[in-house]
Amino acid sequence: MKQWFRTILAGALLAGSLTVSAVAADYTACADHLKDLGLFEGTAQGYELDRAPTRGEAAAMLVRLLGAEQNALTLEYSAPFTDLQNWEKPYVQYLYDIGATTGVSAAAFVPEAPCTAQMYAAFVLRALGYTEADGDFAYADVDDFAQQIGLYEAAVIDTEDFLRDDVAAASYTALSLIPKGSEQTLLEQLVENGAVDAQMAKSYQTLFSTYAQYRTATADMATLEQFSVRGGLEAGLSENGANSLTVRTEDYTTVNRVDGTAIAEGNITLGSPNVDAYSQTYSMNAAEQAGHVRAALLYGYAPVPLACVDTLKRSGSDWTFSFTVLPAQYEGYFWALSHAGAALDQVGDAVLVQTVQNGRIASQTLRVKQAKDEAELQAVLTAELDEVG
């Protein structure tokens, strides 16, 4: 923290609106998990998670996810699409054979076009045994059905700006799902079929099993259409062992899942050894905030998406999560730090504890610790379900 900040802290605070810049989601860990299992390769330039996938790439990604690449490479091309490059043909042929794609038209797959969230959801759902013909979903509403069965999470998948990052997150999540008509998860099927090494899959199977219990335990959260959360942040920044900044917020957030709105009203207080404490009230509307702050207001108090979980443990009614990268829906809670001049870098040392009672998340506590050079930041964020509409 710079020396000059101590003298201008109070004057600089809240000089503008309570917004901070958006950050891109990062599900590199999901790509790493898939690669460890032999189900993801990336490109010659690496994972390239920050760009949109093409339809041809999405086909290859899905075939690898299904553990079917070697099988696909032996197929003779007979699909009706005439616009494919040679490397794309085996993957599209395989998906065509299992009914996962019918192309854009009778003769065109359009492999170089961007693959949208809608397209990828349809590919994966059909591969999992769900079909439009059986009335499982309608293509126009496939994103909603993908959220309903847990393939897509609103806090994770960006359906408007769908990137390879989103593909990695959705694909990893798909491994934990049970295909239609099966009693095994997709990963369990891949292990049984010999497509994934059993020893390599063991830790993931344990995580998926525990996570399934967690989703069952929090099932009633899905029925909450309107609710309120009372919470706050307590954070301290120290340099060379001496306190240099404290940040405290107290707020009350109302969430309406029917219309997708969230409004927080509260108070922020800053303290520093060389200036008087400064307090000010604030009001934040999710619709007016940048990406990760908006995600915090809308999705920060909800079941944790699988794509965000590094480890998960249960002790009685408490579920404890650790993260490889602090998820956007929690990172946005720390807007007060960056607004006060103590920007929070990506954090690996972050632990979330949710207390679950009667099918709902009764409360949660997020603890973050970050050290850099001679400075150390410790922050505790608490939230409690207060009212249910």
Steps between C-alpha positions, in 0.01 A plus 500: 500500500650837400592758766309782336175309527480561874458874455239492226296198609191682620485744209548230239234267637179480304602778263299326233240227470553172680622302203819319409613357170389155397739206493487206267398165645783251526425129501851387414475257791207328324708468183787361707270241659370391162853475361611289798216261419601489132185680389636838384795610288477867409676626187856554385476839675383349830150493646398836343219534750458872433345464155181357357509138379411414143238237432773272368702543818193442715437172318855385571477613864178308555627180339808514725277566800308183415825304489425408140782662303680178410171345391413808294834494318420154364167603345448529128347836417143470370324798660326734251699814583720620216677792672731317742879489504651153520595535869142595590330211323561222759362707786192620314442150366499359853256763626282449193493124563387537863242764410676790672495720188302540182703793369382849414332371185475172314842546339678753724655477846665845477803395708670841504199683645509582873343238723248672725396394849173381351678281246738343748223429748305320228809297397571390857140431600443281196822315580363445851188342354258794510317576176255744353307208350428358846392842622791537744577851377429743219800644320372855554509446878796263522703736722222492759488120493880488531469709818216284626704178493818669623705507180503880489518724807388861469794607718747322272389473138483822301230421247541838328879488450566126487871417505715190508526579871126434529541178300760378749276581797190339346692193382654442842157538660353251251729229639311518831156463340307178454402447133135435432400142580824426685584447866863605455656840448662567166842464662405164652391382156829613346695311767290187448554522123874538545509851353631650825754349739324384817775617733515843336122534529478395865540842663254656255243230567531567872455873446201447271335269751545750785384783277183308407423468873556874539262584215238275656552668837452847344216402265249738657709800395360448151149570630593840645369753253541803727724526805719739697852461634663692783878515481821691521874514442778539756842551340839616615815587308833505682853600397803359679270377774335839562137569415461750213139468388173350625189463288158411632167469323154412625223444250159354438443344159163409350502251214212431263565193286175547309625813324871449568555812711702567813541819704736551794478789742761553768782692659875500440758612757872550436770552759869582482751602770559843347146605414164511673264210438272564204149359458241528227178326405458345158247330278596254229275369224628184329380629163735799527813310607793350314512126435650352817326744737171419330578129538561548872164667554306248290682172564726551801245348735417173331632145464863504385540393134707184451726676248621728783577229756852387579419296810178434693459359850203454731482516878148478632299782342814687385636462148852633443629598156843603382569659163788494256391844377254719689175474297352816352184477709713536815771726364236764437426519872839664548418810295556713813867403512579600144294816539708594804824446310588151631426296190453127557711285269390149408506301823583136552463504880122532521262283701120514497287335768127466441268387779210309348176438688165371378607503137621859506825686551441658841828692500843514339844632591775567248856548627773634273867553575753649262864594552712698257843646570474654850123542492234256622127512447250307708128521432192326637167523323186383678143462375181364651163414349267751663162500329331278247225641282 
